[in-house]
Amino acid sequence: MYNYSIRRTTFETDVVGSICPTNNASIIKTGIPFLNHILSQWSTYSKLCLKLHCVGDIIVDYHHSFEDIGIVLGMLLHNLIRKNNLFRYSHAIIPMDGSLVRCCIDLSGRPGLHWTNKTKRNLFNPTLELIYTLLNSLVWNSNINIHIDLIKLDSVHHVSEAIFKSFGVCLLRSMNSIQNIRSTKGCPIINWN
């Protein structure tokens, strides 16, 4: 497996990131402690060593940092998928105390984020809005199709952790699966050249 790195600089953020499928400790410095925390969860559960440094205009708000980190993570994942022939489908259901999240991914090259709230609670929340922004940027830059189903919720903190842990588990399963499913399109996998 390869190590990938990228730097993306705009007037709003400067993001430097690298990703490598190893058990090495990640170093994540975004200037936003909660974002560091959930990206660390994602890194741990995917077994992807993430080195990420972001200097953003957080004095304005966190939006640009979440969005641009999503872009960089998406580009890094796109290269990882292209070069390593990962298994196309995976899913995980993760409980965090009273919260429950299901994540399903399709590494099909057809990007999309499909987010459903099955909790019967109004989940308009600034934190979840930022997480949606990050994941939406990630899918369009990685060409991953992700379904996130918020099944139960006891706190925004727990549901946020469950989102990133379940996505991490999905990626880990895709990296460690045998390519044995035949496609109705006539080839078992997508060839990225």
C-alpha positions in Angstrom: 0.0 0.0 0.0 1.1 3.5 -0.8 1.5 6.7 1.2 -0.3 9.7 -0.2 0.2 13.3 0.6 -1.3 16.6 -0.6 -1.3 20.3 0.2 -4.2 22.6 -0.6 -4.0 26.3 0.0 -6.7 28.9 -0.4 -7.3 32.4 1.1 -9.4 30.6 3.8 -7.3 27.5 4.7 -4.0 25.8 4.3 -4.4 22.1 4.6 -1.6 19.5 4.5 -2.5 15.9 4.7 -1.1 12.4 4.1 -2.6 9.0 4.5 -1.1 5.5 4.7 -2.7 2.1 5.6 -0.6 1.4 8.7 -1.1 1.1 12.5 1.2 4.1 13.0 -0.2 6.9 15.3 -1.9 9.7 13.5 -1.1 13.3 14.0 -4.1 15.6 13.6 -4.0 19.3 14.2 -6.9 21.3 12.8 -7.2 24.0 15.4 -10.6 22.5 16.3 -10.4 20.0 19.2 -13.6 18.2 18.4 -12.6 17.8 14.8 -9.3 16.4 15.9 -11.2 13.9 18.1 -13.6 12.6 15.5 -10.9 12.3 12.8 -8.7 10.4 15.2 -11.7 8.0 15.7 -12.0 7.6 11.9 -8.2 7.0 11.6 -8.2 4.4 14.4 -11.1 2.4 13.1 -10.0 2.5 9.5 -6.4 1.7 10.4 -5.3 4.6 8.1 -2.5 6.6 9.5 -3.5 10.2 9.0 -1.2 13.2 9.2 -3.2 16.3 8.9 -2.5 20.0 9.6 -4.9 22.8 8.9 -4.6 26.5 9.5 -8.1 27.9 8.8 -10.0 31.1 9.3 -11.7 29.7 12.4 -12.0 33.2 13.8 -14.9 33.5 11.2 -16.3 30.1 11.9 -15.4 26.4 11.3 -17.1 25.9 8.0 -14.1 26.5 5.7 -11.9 24.2 7.7 -14.4 21.3 7.7 -15.1 21.8 4.0 -11.5 22.0 2.9 -10.4 19.1 5.1 -13.1 17.1 3.5 -11.8 18.0 0.1 -8.2 17.0 1.0 -9.4 13.7 2.7 -11.5 12.9 -0.4 -8.5 13.4 -2.7 -6.3 11.2 -0.5 -8.9 8.5 -0.4 -9.4 8.7 -4.2 -5.8 7.9 -4.7 -5.9 5.1 -2.2 -8.8 3.5 -3.9 -7.4 3.9 -7.4 -4.0 2.4 -6.6 -5.1 -0.4 -4.2 -8.1 -2.1 -5.8 -10.3 -2.0 -2.7 -13.5 -4.1 -2.3 -16.4 -2.1 -3.7 -19.1 -2.6 -1.0 -19.0 -2.4 2.8 -21.3 -1.6 5.7 -21.1 -1.2 9.5 -23.5 -0.5 12.3 -21.9 1.2 15.3 -23.6 1.8 18.7 -22.3 4.6 21.0 -24.2 4.4 24.3 -27.7 5.4 23.3 -26.8 6.4 19.7 -26.8 4.0 16.7 -25.4 4.8 13.2 -25.4 2.7 10.1 -22.9 3.5 7.3 -22.8 1.8 3.9 -20.3 2.6 1.2 -19.9 1.9 -2.5 -16.5 2.6 -4.0 -18.2 2.8 -7.4 -16.9 6.0 -8.8 -20.4 7.5 -8.5 -20.2 10.0 -5.6 -23.0 10.9 -3.3 -23.8 11.5 0.3 -27.2 10.1 1.4 -28.0 11.1 5.0 -31.2 10.0 6.7 -32.5 10.8 10.2 -34.6 7.9 11.6 -34.5 9.2 15.1 -37.7 11.2 15.0 -35.8 14.1 16.5 -34.9 17.4 14.9 -31.2 17.1 14.3 -30.6 20.6 13.1 -27.4 21.2 14.9 -24.3 23.3 14.0 -21.9 20.3 14.7 -23.9 17.9 12.6 -24.2 20.5 9.8 -20.3 20.8 9.8 -19.9 17.0 9.7 -22.3 16.9 6.8 -20.2 19.6 5.0 -17.0 17.6 5.6 -18.5 14.3 4.3 -20.1 16.0 1.3 -16.8 17.5 0.3 -15.1 14.1 0.9 -17.5 12.1 -1.3 -17.3 14.5 -4.3 -13.5 14.4 -4.2 -13.1 10.7 -3.5 -15.9 9.4 -5.8 -17.3 7.3 -2.9 -21.0 6.8 -2.4 -21.8 6.9 1.3 -25.1 6.3 3.1 -25.3 7.5 6.7 -28.4 6.5 8.7 -28.9 8.1 12.1 -31.0 5.3 13.8 -30.9 6.4 17.4 -29.5 9.4 19.2 -28.7 10.2 22.8 -26.2 13.0 22.2 -24.6 14.8 19.3 -21.2 13.8 20.6 -22.0 10.1 20.5 -23.7 10.2 17.1 -20.7 12.1 15.6 -18.3 9.5 16.9 -20.5 6.7 15.6 -20.6 8.3 12.1 -16.8 8.5 11.9 -16.2 5.1 13.5 -18.7 3.4 11.2 -17.1 5.0 8.1 -13.7 3.9 9.3 -14.8 0.3 9.8 -16.3 0.3 6.3 -13.0 1.4 4.8 -11.1 -1.1 6.9 -13.4 -3.9 5.6 -13.0 -2.8 2.0 -9.2 -2.9 2.3 -9.2 -6.3 3.9 -11.8 -8.1 1.7 -11.2 -10.6 -1.1 -12.3 -9.4 -4.5 -14.8 -12.1 -5.3 -18.1 -10.5 -6.2 -19.1 -10.6 -9.9 -20.7 -7.4 -11.2 -23.7 -7.5 -13.5 -21.7 -5.1 -15.7 -19.4 -7.9 -16.6 -16.3 -7.1 -14.5 -15.7 -7.8 -10.8 -14.1 -4.4 -10.0 -13.6 -1.0 -11.4 -10.1 -0.5 -12.9 -8.6 2.9 -12.1 -5.7 3.8 -14.4 
